[in-house]
Amino acid sequence: QVQLVESGGGLVQAGDSLRLSCAASGRTVSPYSMGWFRQAPGKEREFVARIIWIAGRSYYSDSVKGRFTISRDMAKNTVYLQMNSLKPEDTAVYYCKATSVRQNDYWGQGIQVTVSS
């Protein structure tokens, strides 16, 4: 099994920055991809960003493109989400997801990000 642990969330003001981290442990073989999703109260979970682990290609939702940057440290089996110019609408629980080469998905427990106006 793969365990994913997120860290770095918190309460910030609009315009501030935060960096989320997600460390993978357990049965860690290089994943196919890792990414971030978020879920705001009363809304469905939505895609935020994704990085193809070996190739390093990254993808973003339109709502965060240009403000968020996903990166990875392959030696640490860790993926990061640098969030700049945060807006109140970015408030959500952020979830880390790893997808194996066999397309099995693993999720972290989620971490709260709150952006006050």
N, C-alpha and C positions, 0 to 999 in steps of 0.2 A: 504494500500500500504506500501511497504517497501522502504526506502531510504538508499542508501549506499554511503558513502562519504570516498574517499581515501585521504590519506595524506602521506607525507614523501618522495616524489620523489625529483629529482633534478639532478644536474650535478656533476659527480665524475670522478676520474681517474681510469684507469684499476688497479685492485687489491684492490680497496677500498670497503667499505661496506655501505649499506643503509638498513633501515628498513621501509617498507611500513605498513601502518595501514588502516583498513577499518572498519568504525563504522556503524552499522545498527541502524536505528531509524524508527519510525512510528509504523506500525502494526507488532510489533516484537514478533513472537512466535519462539521458538527454531527452527532454520532451520534444514533440514536434513544434509546439508553440506554447506561449504563456500570455495571459492577457488580464485585463481588468474589465469588470462589469460594475454597474451600480444600480441601486434600487432606492428610489425616494418613497416617502410615505404615500400609500395609496396608488402607487404606480408599479408597472411591471419592471422587472429587471432589464436593463439595457446595456448594450455593448458600449465600451468606452475606447479601449485600445487593445492592440494585440501585436506581438512580435514573434516572427518565425525564428525559432531558437538558433539554428545553425546559420542560416542565411543572414539573419539580422534585419530582414525587411519588417517594417512596421506599418500598421494601419490604424486609423482613427475614425471615430464618429465625427460627423460634421460639427456637432455641438462643442467639441473640445479641440478640434484641429487648430493648430497655431498657438494654443495655450498649454496643452499637455504634451509631455514627451515620455515615451516608454523606452526603457533601456534594460539591458541585462548584464549580469556578471556571471559568466559561465562557470568560473572557478568556484563561485559561492552558491551556485544554483539559485540565484536570487534575481527577481525582476523588480524594477522600480517604475514608479509613475511620478514624474515631476509635474506638479500642477501649479501653474502660474496664473496670475490675473483671475483669481477665483471669484466666482459670482455666487449669489445666494442660491441660484438654481442648480449649482453643483452640489448642494447639500444632499447627502444620501449615505447609505451604507455601501461601501465599496468592497467588492469581492474579487479575489484573485482566482484565476482558473488556469489549470495546466491541462494540456491535451497531449496524450501520448501519441507515438507514431502509429499505434493501433486505434487511434481515435477514441480512447477512453478519456473521460473528463474527470478532473479532480478539482474540488472547490475548497477555498479557505473559509474560515468562519465569518468573515466580514469585519469591517472596521468603519466606525462612524467618522464622517467628515461633515462638519457643520460650518457654513459660511454665513456670517451675520452681515446685515446691510448697514 
